[in-house]
């Protein structure tokens, strides 16, 4: 099932799109927490952990896409 999902047309496109959306959401939430401070950008770019945000976005996008395509393929198998 894993191979079917990873090779399904549109899976990686969905992962990329959702990863970018989650990345933007995480950045806006963090920016909101800092009070929409202009120093947020300099703090973010100066941090050695700057790669944690895109990685977190990718993980969230991958998991949601995997669940979406898993449910879709399960439904297709059930209807056969």
KAKAFEN-V342134 format. One record per residue. PHI is phi as a letter, one per 30 degrees, with the letter a starting at -180 (NA if undefined). OMEGA is omega as a letter, one per 40 degrees, with the letter a starting at -180 (999 if undefined). Layout:
phi->PHI omega->OMEGA
phi->PHI omega->OMEGA
This chain:
phi->NA omega->a
phi->d omega->a
phi->d omega->i
phi->d omega->a
phi->d omega->a
phi->d omega->a
phi->c omega->a
phi->d omega->i
phi->d omega->i
phi->j omega->a
phi->d omega->a
phi->d omega->i
phi->d omega->i
phi->d omega->i
phi->d omega->a
phi->d omega->a
phi->d omega->a
phi->d omega->i
phi->d omega->i
phi->d omega->i
phi->d omega->i
phi->d omega->i
phi->d omega->i
phi->d omega->i
phi->d omega->i
phi->d omega->i
phi->d omega->i
phi->d omega->i
phi->d omega->i
phi->d omega->i
phi->d omega->i
phi->d omega->a
phi->d omega->i
phi->d omega->i
phi->i omega->a
phi->h omega->a
phi->d omega->i
phi->d omega->i
phi->d omega->a
phi->e omega->a
phi->d omega->a
phi->d omega->i
phi->d omega->a
phi->d omega->a
phi->d omega->i
phi->d omega->a
phi->d omega->i
phi->d omega->a
phi->c omega->a
phi->d omega->a
phi->d omega->a
phi->d omega->a
phi->d omega->i
phi->d omega->i
phi->d omega->i
phi->d omega->i
phi->d omega->i
phi->d omega->a
phi->d omega->i
phi->d omega->i
phi->d omega->i
phi->d omega->a
phi->d omega->i
phi->d omega->i
phi->d omega->i
phi->d omega->i
phi->d omega->i
phi->d omega->a
phi->d omega->i
phi->d omega->i
phi->d omega->i
phi->d omega->a
phi->d omega->i
phi->d omega->i
phi->d omega->i
phi->d omega->i
phi->d omega->a
phi->d omega->a
phi->d omega->a
phi->d omega->999
